[in-house]
Amino acid sequence: MTNIFVGNLSYQTSQEDLHAAFAAYGGVERVSIVTDRDTGQPRGFAFVEMTEDKDAQAAIAQLNGTELHGRVLNVNEARPRPAGGGGGFGGRRHDSGGGRRGARW
């Protein structure tokens, strides 16, 4: 199973659109368009899981840089999420010194 990142999606792109595009290269297990937690609106990227690695590599090679709904797709193999979830501060604690003395987070 290979997980593929698809970026620069038009907000009009549906899961069915992505499934059809990737299914042309092999078996698609799942398509997941990422949405905003608060608004439910698409965030402009998705993940596609394909059954066979060779099919996934062919899809990446053929679909990266192609246009869908007026946007040029960025397609590549998804990188695993960093351990610990990231947090937006590079893993550093909020109170790691520097800044104003006496400031509290």
C-alpha positions, -999 to 999 in steps of 0.1 A, spaced: 0 0 0 14 34 -10 1 67 4 2 96 -21 0 133 -14 -19 154 -39 -15 192 -35 -28 224 -51 -63 210 -55 -92 232 -66 -118 234 -40 -143 220 -65 -123 187 -68 -143 158 -54 -132 124 -41 -148 109 -72 -126 131 -94 -94 120 -77 -105 83 -76 -111 83 -114 -78 100 -121 -57 76 -100 -78 45 -109 -65 48 -145 -31 36 -131 -43 8 -107 -63 -1 -76 -73 28 -54 -80 18 -18 -90 52 -4 -92 89 -13 -92 115 15 -97 152 8 -85 171 38 -110 196 52 -108 224 78 -118 211 112 -139 242 120 -155 251 87 -155 217 68 -142 235 37 -115 217 17 -79 228 25 -66 222 -11 -49 188 -6 -57 152 -3 -42 117 2 -48 88 -21 -39 52 -11 -31 28 -39 -28 -9 -35 3 -16 -56 35 4 -53 44 1 -90 9 15 -99 13 43 -74 48 53 -88 33 53 -123 4 75 -111 28 99 -94 50 102 -125 21 107 -149 -2 130 -128 24 153 -112 23 186 -130 -10 179 -148 -40 201 -146 -73 193 -129 -101 218 -126 -77 246 -136 -50 239 -111 -16 222 -117 -13 192 -93 16 185 -70 17 147 -67 43 128 -47 47 100 -22 34 111 12 60 115 39 52 100 73 40 124 99 67 133 124 65 115 158 47 136 184 25 154 159 48 184 152 30 212 171 41 241 149 71 252 171 95 226 158 90 205 189 102 233 212 84 242 244 66 275 245 85 287 275 120 279 262 136 311 271 143 343 251 117 370 246 105 392 274 114 385 310 84 375 331 62 369 301 38 339 306 24 317 280 
